[in-house]
Amino acid sequence: MIRKKASVVGLTCALAALVLSSALAGAGPIRIATGASTGVDGYLDIAPDEYGSWAVPFAGGEGPNDDHFNPVDHDLAQAAFTSGFFLFDPPTRRELLSDNADWQGVFAADSSLNREVTAENVASDTNDDGVDDTLTSSFRVFREGSVELAFDLTQTVSSDGAGVAIIEQVYIITNNGTGAISFTLVRAYDGDLVWEGDFGDDEAGTTTNSGGGDRHVFQQEPTAPGVTAVTLSSPTGGAYYGGKHGVEPAGGPPAYAFGTDVQVWEAYGIPESWRNHIAGVGYDTDGLSGPLPPGATDPTDAFMGMDFEIALGPGESTTLSVSHTYGATPSDEEPCEGDANGDGTVDPLDSGFVLARFGCEVGVGDPDCDTADQNGDGEVDPLDSGFVLARFGPCE
């Protein structure tokens, strides 16, 4: 999925002539965004396909299946080189969940599983700001007589009002086949962050193992941590990895390399030696890979991924949620109750924040309504003011 830069050079000119699958033929991607103004900190504009993948067009491939993000104090730029799913039904069956033309030149020769879009992307404006922020679509992965998986996908982009944007993807997966199936979905997310240099300076990390919260990995610029960062997370994510080109995990080969998508593809999932490992840090250990691999003098590329093991009986369904956060890395600290404006203390400013949003409903109109709804009942009312007043004082 994460077709690396050095691998792009080897793609032939014939790749440019590849035709998109019939599901998207003649239809350009639908873009969703956090708002109308590209100059707003935290603005995110993104064009995922019906499978939930996106990428910068390269080697003559079709576009624009890409993203553009405007972090705090930086200029708008593309953040992710690629993002999308592989589906593996080991030991011999697999499928790339993407309509990106470039990727088809690398992976389409494998025909052990099939896929097709059953409902094209439909965009909607869920917060009534005049800009589409949500896409819904459906697709299936199948093999005649053995596999029939139906996927309903909702993709929503939002901003938390603090220079941070999030695209959340919710997949409802149903086994419409006659037999049970166990399979693996590997989400690959290759951020190319260039606000503080080039993509070789990026570092990968996790704080997953220090406490509660979603499983996650992130990439960031070492000179602007958090602000220029992208995070991949899920409440159900099992294994993760964060790689730096040329680093071999302590658990053994293969070493991380350009073309990690091919390594994952050939291993039918994340190689065992990569699981829960951050390059240069270790297994199930919090930390950062650093801008350089151990012993290196030149920067190298970083990349990350997460896998999900799924088992479904005939007729069974499951829901998988994946989030991509732009402009922040996860905090290990529990949020301070009542601190509506996030300044580390509960005081009249928080009361004012809540009062200014009296009558709003979560998910309708004001994106700050969710924060102002301190008691979590879906609306902002005097109960939320009382919640804040009862907690006046510094956060501990």
C-alpha positions as a Markdown table, in Angstrom:
| # | Residue | x | y | z |
|---|---|---|---|---|
| 1 | Met | 0.0 | 0.0 | 0.0 |
| 2 | Ile | 2.8 | 2.5 | 0.8 |
| 3 | Arg | 4.5 | 2.5 | -2.5 |
| 4 | Lys | 7.9 | 4.1 | -1.5 |
| 5 | Lys | 9.8 | 6.8 | -3.3 |
| 6 | Ala | 12.8 | 4.7 | -4.4 |
| 7 | Ser | 10.4 | 2.1 | -5.8 |
| 8 | Val | 8.7 | 4.8 | -7.9 |
| 9 | Val | 11.7 | 5.2 | -10.1 |
| 10 | Gly | 11.5 | 1.6 | -11.3 |
| 11 | Leu | 7.9 | 2.0 | -12.6 |
| 12 | Thr | 7.7 | 1.9 | -16.3 |
| 13 | Cys | 6.1 | 4.5 | -18.6 |
| 14 | Ala | 3.4 | 1.9 | -19.4 |
| 15 | Leu | 2.1 | 2.4 | -15.9 |
| 16 | Ala | 0.7 | 5.8 | -16.9 |
| 17 | Ala | -1.6 | 4.1 | -19.3 |
| 18 | Leu | -3.3 | 1.9 | -16.7 |
| 19 | Val | -7.0 | 2.3 | -16.7 |
| 20 | Leu | -9.0 | 2.9 | -13.5 |
| 21 | Ser | -11.3 | 0.1 | -12.5 |
| 22 | Ser | -14.8 | 0.3 | -14.0 |
| 23 | Ala | -16.2 | 1.4 | -10.6 |
| 24 | Leu | -14.6 | 4.8 | -10.9 |
| 25 | Ala | -14.2 | 5.1 | -14.7 |
| 26 | Gly | -15.0 | 8.6 | -15.9 |
| 27 | Ala | -15.6 | 9.9 | -12.3 |
| 28 | Gly | -13.1 | 12.0 | -10.5 |
| 29 | Pro | -12.7 | 11.6 | -6.7 |
| 30 | Ile | -15.0 | 13.5 | -4.4 |
| 31 | Arg | -13.1 | 15.8 | -2.0 |
| 32 | Ile | -14.1 | 16.5 | 1.6 |
| 33 | Ala | -12.8 | 19.3 | 3.8 |
| 34 | Thr | -13.0 | 20.8 | 7.2 |
| 35 | Gly | -14.1 | 24.1 | 5.9 |
| 36 | Ala | -14.0 | 26.6 | 3.0 |
| 37 | Ser | -10.8 | 28.5 | 3.9 |
| 38 | Thr | -7.4 | 26.9 | 3.2 |
| 39 | Gly | -5.8 | 29.6 | 5.4 |
| 40 | Val | -7.3 | 28.3 | 8.6 |
| 41 | Asp | -4.9 | 26.4 | 10.9 |
| 42 | Gly | -6.0 | 22.8 | 10.8 |
| 43 | Tyr | -7.7 | 22.9 | 7.4 |
| 44 | Leu | -7.7 | 19.5 | 5.8 |
| 45 | Asp | -8.8 | 18.7 | 2.3 |
| 46 | Ile | -8.8 | 15.1 | 1.2 |
| 47 | Ala | -10.0 | 12.8 | -1.6 |
| 48 | Pro | -10.3 | 9.2 | -0.5 |
| 49 | Asp | -11.7 | 6.6 | -2.8 |
| 50 | Glu | -14.6 | 4.2 | -2.1 |
| 51 | Tyr | -12.2 | 1.8 | -0.3 |
| 52 | Gly | -10.9 | 4.5 | 2.0 |
| 53 | Ser | -7.4 | 4.9 | 0.4 |
| 54 | Trp | -5.6 | 8.0 | -0.9 |
| 55 | Ala | -2.2 | 8.8 | -2.3 |
| 56 | Val | -0.2 | 11.5 | -4.1 |
| 57 | Pro | -0.4 | 10.7 | -7.8 |
| 58 | Phe | 3.0 | 9.6 | -9.1 |
| 59 | Ala | 4.5 | 8.0 | -12.2 |
| 60 | Gly | 1.7 | 9.2 | -14.3 |
| 61 | Gly | -1.0 | 7.7 | -12.1 |
| 62 | Glu | -4.5 | 9.0 | -11.8 |
| 63 | Gly | -5.4 | 11.7 | -9.2 |
| 64 | Pro | -6.1 | 13.7 | -7.3 |
| 65 | Asn | -6.5 | 11.0 | -4.6 |
| 66 | Asp | -4.5 | 13.0 | -2.0 |
| 67 | Asp | -4.7 | 15.2 | 1.1 |
| 68 | His | -3.6 | 18.7 | 1.9 |
| 69 | Phe | -3.2 | 19.9 | 5.5 |
| 70 | Asn | -2.5 | 23.4 | 7.0 |
| 71 | Pro | -0.7 | 23.0 | 10.4 |
| 72 | Val | -0.2 | 25.7 | 12.9 |
| 73 | Asp | 2.4 | 28.3 | 11.7 |
| 74 | His | 3.1 | 26.4 | 8.5 |
| 75 | Asp | 2.0 | 26.5 | 4.9 |
| 76 | Leu | -0.6 | 24.1 | 3.4 |
| 77 | Ala | 1.0 | 21.0 | 2.0 |
| 78 | Gln | 0.4 | 17.3 | 1.3 |
| 79 | Ala | 1.0 | 15.2 | 4.4 |
| 80 | Ala | 0.5 | 11.6 | 3.4 |
| 81 | Phe | 2.3 | 9.9 | 0.6 |
| 82 | Thr | -0.1 | 7.0 | 0.8 |
| 83 | Ser | -2.8 | 5.5 | 3.1 |
| 84 | Gly | -5.0 | 2.4 | 2.6 |
| 85 | Phe | -5.7 | -1.2 | 3.4 |
| 86 | Phe | -4.5 | -4.6 | 2.4 |
| 87 | Leu | -6.7 | -7.6 | 3.0 |
| 88 | Phe | -5.1 | -11.0 | 3.7 |
| 89 | Asp | -6.7 | -14.4 | 3.9 |
| 90 | Pro | -3.6 | -16.5 | 4.5 |
| 91 | Pro | -1.8 | -18.5 | 3.4 |
| 92 | Thr | -2.5 | -17.8 | -0.3 |
| 93 | Arg | -5.3 | -15.2 | -0.7 |
| 94 | Arg | -5.0 | -11.4 | -0.6 |
| 95 | Glu | -6.4 | -8.2 | -2.1 |
| 96 | Leu | -5.4 | -4.5 | -2.3 |
| 97 | Leu | -8.2 | -2.2 | -1.3 |
| 98 | Ser | -7.6 | 0.7 | -3.5 |
| 99 | Asp | -8.5 | 2.1 | -7.0 |
| 100 | Asn | -5.2 | 4.0 | -7.2 |
| 101 | Ala | -3.9 | 3.3 | -10.8 |
| 102 | Asp | -0.2 | 3.2 | -9.8 |
| 103 | Trp | -0.7 | 0.5 | -7.1 |
| 104 | Gln | -2.6 | -1.7 | -9.6 |
| 105 | Gly | 0.6 | -1.9 | -11.7 |
| 106 | Val | 2.3 | -3.5 | -8.7 |
| 107 | Phe | -0.4 | -5.7 | -7.1 |
| 108 | Ala | -3.1 | -6.3 | -9.7 |
| 109 | Ala | -1.4 | -9.4 | -11.0 |
| 110 | Asp | -2.5 | -11.3 | -7.9 |
| 111 | Ser | -6.0 | -12.5 | -8.5 |
| 112 | Ser | -6.6 | -14.7 | -5.5 |
| 113 | Leu | -9.4 | -12.4 | -4.3 |
| 114 | Asn | -11.6 | -10.0 | -6.2 |
| 115 | Arg | -13.1 | -6.6 | -5.2 |
| 116 | Glu | -15.7 | -4.2 | -6.6 |
| 117 | Val | -17.4 | -1.0 | -5.6 |
| 118 | Thr | -21.1 | -1.7 | -5.0 |
| 119 | Ala | -22.1 | 1.9 | -4.1 |
| 120 | Glu | -19.9 | 4.9 | -5.2 |
| 121 | Asn | -19.0 | 7.7 | -2.9 |
| 122 | Val | -21.8 | 10.0 | -1.9 |
| 123 | Ala | -20.8 | 13.3 | -0.2 |
| 124 | Ser | -22.8 | 15.2 | 2.4 |
| 125 | Asp | -22.4 | 18.2 | 4.6 |
| 126 | Thr | -23.2 | 17.0 | 8.2 |
| 127 | Asn | -22.4 | 20.3 | 10.1 |
| 128 | Asp | -24.2 | 22.7 | 7.7 |
| 129 | Asp | -21.2 | 24.9 | 6.9 |
| 130 | Gly | -21.6 | 24.6 | 3.2 |
| 131 | Val | -18.7 | 22.2 | 2.7 |
| 132 | Asp | -18.9 | 18.5 | 2.2 |
| 133 | Asp | -17.3 | 16.6 | 5.1 |
| 134 | Thr | -18.6 | 13.1 | 4.9 |
| 135 | Leu | -18.5 | 10.3 | 2.3 |
| 136 | Thr | -20.4 | 7.0 | 2.3 |
| 137 | Ser | -19.7 | 4.1 | 0.0 |
| 138 | Ser | -19.9 | 0.3 | -0.2 |
| 139 | Phe | -17.8 | -2.5 | -1.7 |
| 140 | Arg | -17.3 | -6.2 | -1.5 |
| 141 | Val | -14.3 | -8.6 | -1.5 |
| 142 | Phe | -15.1 | -12.0 | -2.9 |
| 143 | Arg | -14.0 | -15.2 | -4.4 |
| 144 | Glu | -16.6 | -17.3 | -6.1 |
| 145 | Gly | -17.7 | -20.2 | -3.9 |
| 146 | Ser | -15.6 | -19.3 | -0.9 |
| 147 | Val | -15.4 | -15.6 | 0.2 |
| 148 | Glu | -18.1 | -13.0 | 0.2 |
| 149 | Leu | -17.4 | -10.0 | 2.4 |
| 150 | Ala | -19.5 | -6.8 | 2.3 |
| 151 | Phe | -18.1 | -3.5 | 3.5 |
| 152 | Asp | -20.1 | -0.3 | 4.3 |
| 153 | Leu | -17.8 | 2.7 | 4.8 |
| 154 | Thr | -18.4 | 6.1 | 6.3 |
| 155 | Gln | -15.6 | 8.6 | 6.1 |
| 156 | Thr | -15.8 | 11.9 | 8.0 |
| 157 | Val | -13.3 | 14.7 | 8.2 |
| 158 | Ser | -13.5 | 17.2 | 11.1 |
| 159 | Ser | -11.6 | 19.8 | 13.1 |
| 160 | Asp | -11.3 | 20.1 | 16.8 |
| 161 | Gly | -10.8 | 23.9 | 16.6 |
| 162 | Ala | -7.2 | 23.8 | 17.8 |
| 163 | Gly | -5.3 | 23.5 | 14.5 |
| 164 | Val | -6.0 | 19.7 | 14.4 |
| 165 | Ala | -8.0 | 17.8 | 11.8 |
| 166 | Ile | -9.2 | 14.2 | 11.9 |
| 167 | Ile | -10.5 | 11.8 | 9.2 |
| 168 | Glu | -12.4 | 9.0 | 10.8 |
| 169 | Gln | -13.3 | 5.9 | 8.8 |
| 170 | Val | -15.9 | 3.4 | 10.1 |
| 171 | Tyr | -16.1 | 0.1 | 8.2 |
| 172 | Ile | -19.0 | -2.2 | 8.9 |
| 173 | Ile | -17.9 | -5.7 | 7.6 |
| 174 | Thr | -20.4 | -8.5 | 7.0 |
| 175 | Asn | -19.6 | -12.1 | 6.1 |
| 176 | Asn | -22.2 | -12.9 | 3.4 |
| 177 | Gly | -20.5 | -16.3 | 2.6 |
| 178 | Thr | -21.6 | -19.7 | 3.7 |
| 179 | Gly | -18.6 | -20.5 | 5.8 |
| 180 | Ala | -16.6 | -18.9 | 8.6 |
| 181 | Ile | -13.6 | -16.7 | 7.6 |
| 182 | Ser | -10.6 | -15.3 | 9.5 |
| 183 | Phe | -8.6 | -12.5 | 7.8 |
| 184 | Thr | -6.3 | -9.7 | 8.4 |
| 185 | Leu | -6.6 | -6.0 | 7.4 |
| 186 | Val | -3.4 | -4.1 | 7.4 |
| 187 | Arg | -3.6 | -0.3 | 7.4 |
| 188 | Ala | -0.5 | 1.3 | 5.9 |
| 189 | Tyr | 0.0 | 5.0 | 6.4 |
| 190 | Asp | 3.1 | 6.7 | 5.0 |
| 191 | Gly | 3.3 | 10.3 | 6.0 |
| 192 | Asp | 5.7 | 12.5 | 4.0 |
| 193 | Leu | 5.9 | 15.5 | 6.2 |
| 194 | Val | 7.9 | 18.3 | 4.6 |
| 195 | Trp | 7.2 | 21.4 | 6.7 |
| 196 | Glu | 10.6 | 21.3 | 8.5 |
| 197 | Gly | 12.8 | 19.8 | 5.8 |
| 198 | Asp | 12.1 | 16.7 | 3.6 |
| 199 | Phe | 10.4 | 13.4 | 4.3 |
| 200 | Gly | 13.7 | 11.8 | 5.3 |
| 201 | Asp | 13.7 | 13.8 | 8.6 |
| 202 | Asp | 10.4 | 12.3 | 9.8 |
| 203 | Glu | 10.4 | 10.1 | 12.9 |
| 204 | Ala | 7.9 | 7.4 | 14.0 |
| 205 | Gly | 6.8 | 6.7 | 17.5 |
| 206 | Thr | 4.1 | 5.5 | 19.9 |
| 207 | Thr | 3.0 | 6.1 | 23.5 |
| 208 | Thr | 0.5 | 3.2 | 23.3 |
| 209 | Asn | 2.1 | 1.2 | 26.0 |
| 210 | Ser | 2.1 | 3.8 | 28.8 |
| 211 | Gly | -1.5 | 3.5 | 29.7 |
| 212 | Gly | -5.1 | 3.7 | 28.4 |
| 213 | Gly | -6.3 | 5.1 | 25.1 |
| 214 | Asp | -6.5 | 3.9 | 21.6 |
| 215 | Arg | -3.7 | 1.9 | 20.0 |
| 216 | His | -1.7 | 4.3 | 17.8 |
| 217 | Val | 1.5 | 5.2 | 16.0 |
| 218 | Phe | 2.5 | 8.5 | 14.7 |
| 219 | Gln | 5.0 | 10.3 | 12.5 |
| 220 | Gln | 6.2 | 13.8 | 13.2 |
| 221 | Glu | 8.8 | 16.4 | 12.3 |
| 222 | Pro | 11.5 | 16.3 | 15.0 |
| 223 | Thr | 11.7 | 20.1 | 15.1 |
| 224 | Ala | 8.0 | 20.7 | 15.5 |
| 225 | Pro | 6.6 | 17.7 | 17.4 |
| 226 | Gly | 2.8 | 17.5 | 17.6 |
| 227 | Val | 2.1 | 20.5 | 15.4 |
| 228 | Thr | 3.5 | 18.8 | 12.3 |
| 229 | Ala | 2.5 | 15.3 | 12.9 |
| 230 | Val | 0.1 | 12.6 | 11.6 |
| 231 | Thr | -1.3 | 9.8 | 13.8 |
| 232 | Leu | -2.9 | 6.5 | 12.9 |
| 233 | Ser | -5.1 | 5.1 | 15.7 |
| 234 | Ser | -7.9 | 2.7 | 16.5 |
| 235 | Pro | -9.6 | 1.5 | 19.6 |
| 236 | Thr | -9.4 | -2.1 | 18.2 |
| 237 | Gly | -5.9 | -2.1 | 16.7 |
| 238 | Gly | -3.9 | -5.1 | 17.7 |
| 239 | Ala | -0.4 | -4.7 | 16.3 |
| 240 | Tyr | 1.5 | -1.7 | 15.0 |
| 241 | Tyr | 4.8 | -0.8 | 13.6 |
| 242 | Gly | 6.9 | 2.4 | 13.0 |
| 243 | Gly | 9.8 | 1.9 | 10.6 |
| 244 | Lys | 12.9 | 3.8 | 9.4 |
| 245 | His | 14.6 | 2.7 | 6.2 |
| 246 | Gly | 17.6 | 0.5 | 6.8 |
| 247 | Val | 16.8 | -0.5 | 10.4 |
| 248 | Glu | 16.5 | -4.2 | 11.3 |
| 249 | Pro | 14.3 | -4.9 | 14.3 |
| 250 | Ala | 15.9 | -6.6 | 17.3 |
| 251 | Gly | 13.6 | -9.5 | 16.7 |
| 252 | Gly | 15.2 | -10.2 | 13.4 |
| 253 | Pro | 14.8 | -9.5 | 9.7 |
| 254 | Pro | 13.4 | -8.3 | 7.4 |
| 255 | Ala | 14.9 | -4.8 | 7.8 |
| 256 | Tyr | 12.6 | -1.9 | 7.1 |
| 257 | Ala | 13.1 | -0.7 | 3.6 |
| 258 | Phe | 11.8 | 1.5 | 0.8 |
| 259 | Gly | 9.0 | -0.6 | -0.7 |
| 260 | Thr | 7.6 | -1.6 | 2.6 |
| 261 | Asp | 4.2 | -2.2 | 0.9 |
| 262 | Val | 5.9 | -5.1 | -1.1 |
| 263 | Gln | 7.3 | -6.5 | 2.1 |
| 264 | Val | 3.9 | -6.5 | 3.8 |
| 265 | Trp | 2.3 | -7.9 | 0.7 |
| 266 | Glu | 4.7 | -10.8 | 0.4 |
| 267 | Ala | 4.5 | -11.6 | 4.1 |
| 268 | Tyr | 0.7 | -11.6 | 4.0 |
| 269 | Gly | 0.7 | -9.1 | 6.7 |
| 270 | Ile | 3.0 | -7.2 | 9.0 |
| 271 | Pro | 6.2 | -9.4 | 9.4 |
| 272 | Glu | 6.3 | -10.8 | 12.9 |
| 273 | Ser | 9.6 | -9.0 | 13.6 |
| 274 | Trp | 7.9 | -5.6 | 13.0 |
| 275 | Arg | 4.9 | -6.1 | 15.3 |
| 276 | Asn | 4.6 | -3.6 | 18.1 |
| 277 | His | 8.0 | -2.3 | 17.3 |
| 278 | Ile | 9.3 | 1.2 | 16.6 |
| 279 | Ala | 12.6 | 1.4 | 14.7 |
| 280 | Gly | 15.4 | 2.0 | 17.1 |
| 281 | Val | 13.2 | 1.7 | 20.2 |
| 282 | Gly | 12.0 | -1.8 | 20.7 |
| 283 | Tyr | 8.9 | -4.0 | 21.2 |
| 284 | Asp | 5.9 | -2.8 | 23.2 |
| 285 | Thr | 8.0 | 0.1 | 24.2 |
| 286 | Asp | 7.2 | 3.8 | 24.0 |
| 287 | Gly | 9.5 | 6.2 | 22.2 |
| 288 | Leu | 10.6 | 7.6 | 18.9 |
| 289 | Ser | 12.7 | 6.3 | 16.1 |
| 290 | Gly | 14.6 | 9.6 | 15.9 |
| 291 | Pro | 15.4 | 11.6 | 12.7 |
| 292 | Leu | 18.3 | 9.2 | 11.9 |
| 293 | Pro | 18.6 | 5.5 | 12.1 |
| 294 | Pro | 21.2 | 4.3 | 14.7 |
| 295 | Gly | 24.7 | 4.9 | 13.3 |
| 296 | Ala | 23.4 | 6.7 | 10.2 |
| 297 | Thr | 24.6 | 10.2 | 9.0 |
| 298 | Asp | 21.9 | 10.7 | 6.4 |
| 299 | Pro | 18.2 | 11.0 | 7.0 |
| 300 | Thr | 16.0 | 8.1 | 5.8 |
| 301 | Asp | 12.3 | 7.6 | 5.3 |
| 302 | Ala | 9.8 | 6.8 | 8.1 |
| 303 | Phe | 6.5 | 4.9 | 7.7 |
| 304 | Met | 3.9 | 3.2 | 9.9 |
| 305 | Gly | 1.1 | 0.8 | 10.0 |
| 306 | Met | -1.4 | -1.2 | 12.0 |
| 307 | Asp | -3.2 | -4.5 | 11.6 |
| 308 | Phe | -6.5 | -5.9 | 12.6 |
| 309 | Glu | -7.3 | -9.6 | 13.0 |
| 310 | Ile | -10.9 | -10.4 | 12.2 |
| 311 | Ala | -13.0 | -13.6 | 12.4 |
| 312 | Leu | -16.6 | -13.8 | 11.2 |
| 313 | Gly | -19.1 | -16.6 | 11.0 |
| 314 | Pro | -21.7 | -16.8 | 8.3 |
| 315 | Gly | -24.0 | -13.8 | 8.6 |
| 316 | Glu | -21.9 | -12.1 | 11.3 |
| 317 | Ser | -20.8 | -8.5 | 11.2 |
| 318 | Thr | -18.2 | -6.3 | 12.9 |
| 319 | Thr | -17.4 | -2.6 | 13.0 |
| 320 | Leu | -13.8 | -1.4 | 12.5 |
| 321 | Ser | -12.9 | 2.3 | 13.3 |
| 322 | Val | -9.7 | 3.9 | 12.1 |
| 323 | Ser | -8.7 | 7.5 | 12.7 |
| 324 | His | -6.0 | 9.6 | 11.0 |
| 325 | Thr | -5.2 | 12.7 | 13.0 |
| 326 | Tyr | -3.3 | 15.6 | 11.4 |
| 327 | Gly | -1.5 | 18.1 | 13.6 |
| 328 | Ala | -1.3 | 16.3 | 16.9 |
| 329 | Thr | 0.0 | 13.3 | 18.7 |
| 330 | Pro | -1.9 | 11.5 | 21.4 |
| 331 | Ser | -1.6 | 12.6 | 25.0 |
| 332 | Asp | -1.3 | 10.1 | 27.9 |
| 333 | Glu | -3.0 | 12.6 | 30.2 |
| 334 | Glu | -6.7 | 12.2 | 31.0 |
| 335 | Pro | -8.7 | 15.3 | 30.0 |
| 336 | Cys | -9.5 | 17.6 | 32.9 |
| 337 | Glu | -13.2 | 17.6 | 33.5 |
| 338 | Gly | -14.7 | 21.0 | 33.1 |
| 339 | Asp | -11.7 | 22.5 | 31.2 |
| 340 | Ala | -13.8 | 23.3 | 28.1 |
| 341 | Asn | -11.2 | 25.6 | 26.6 |
| 342 | Gly | -8.2 | 23.3 | 27.3 |
| 343 | Asp | -6.0 | 25.8 | 29.1 |
| 344 | Gly | -5.3 | 23.6 | 32.1 |
| 345 | Thr | -7.6 | 25.2 | 34.6 |
| 346 | Val | -11.4 | 25.4 | 35.2 |
| 347 | Asp | -12.5 | 29.0 | 35.6 |
| 348 | Pro | -15.0 | 31.6 | 34.3 |
| 349 | Leu | -13.5 | 31.3 | 30.8 |
| 350 | Asp | -14.8 | 27.8 | 30.6 |
| 351 | Ser | -18.2 | 28.8 | 31.9 |
| 352 | Gly | -18.3 | 31.5 | 29.1 |
| 353 | Phe | -17.3 | 28.9 | 26.5 |
| 354 | Val | -20.3 | 26.7 | 27.5 |
| 355 | Leu | -22.8 | 29.6 | 27.9 |
| 356 | Ala | -21.9 | 30.9 | 24.4 |
| 357 | Arg | -23.1 | 27.5 | 23.0 |
| 358 | Phe | -26.3 | 27.1 | 25.0 |
| 359 | Gly | -29.0 | 25.3 | 22.9 |
| 360 | Cys | -26.6 | 23.7 | 20.4 |
| 361 | Glu | -26.7 | 19.9 | 19.7 |
| 362 | Val | -23.7 | 17.8 | 19.1 |
| 363 | Gly | -23.1 | 17.0 | 15.4 |
| 364 | Val | -25.3 | 19.9 | 14.3 |
| 365 | Gly | -23.8 | 23.2 | 13.3 |
| 366 | Asp | -21.1 | 24.5 | 15.8 |
| 367 | Pro | -18.1 | 22.1 | 15.8 |
| 368 | Asp | -17.3 | 23.3 | 19.4 |
| 369 | Cys | -20.6 | 22.0 | 20.7 |
| 370 | Asp | -19.1 | 18.6 | 21.4 |
| 371 | Thr | -16.5 | 20.2 | 23.7 |
| 372 | Ala | -19.1 | 22.4 | 25.4 |
| 373 | Asp | -21.3 | 19.4 | 26.1 |
| 374 | Gln | -19.4 | 18.6 | 29.3 |
| 375 | Asn | -21.8 | 16.1 | 30.7 |
| 376 | Gly | -22.1 | 14.2 | 27.4 |
| 377 | Asp | -25.8 | 14.2 | 26.9 |
| 378 | Gly | -25.8 | 15.5 | 23.4 |
| 379 | Glu | -26.8 | 19.1 | 24.0 |
| 380 | Val | -25.5 | 22.2 | 25.8 |
| 381 | Asp | -27.7 | 23.4 | 28.6 |
| 382 | Pro | -27.6 | 24.5 | 32.3 |
| 383 | Leu | -26.5 | 21.0 | 33.3 |
| 384 | Asp | -23.2 | 21.6 | 31.5 |
| 385 | Ser | -22.7 | 25.0 | 33.2 |
| 386 | Gly | -23.2 | 23.3 | 36.6 |
| 387 | Phe | -20.8 | 20.6 | 35.6 |
| 388 | Val | -18.1 | 23.2 | 35.0 |
| 389 | Leu | -18.9 | 25.3 | 38.1 |
| 390 | Ala | -18.5 | 22.3 | 40.4 |
| 391 | Arg | -15.0 | 21.8 | 39.1 |
| 392 | Phe | -13.6 | 25.3 | 39.4 |
| 393 | Gly | -9.8 | 25.3 | 40.1 |
| 394 | Pro | -6.5 | 24.1 | 38.4 |
| 395 | Cys | -6.4 | 20.7 | 36.7 |
| 396 | Glu | -4.4 | 18.1 | 38.7 |
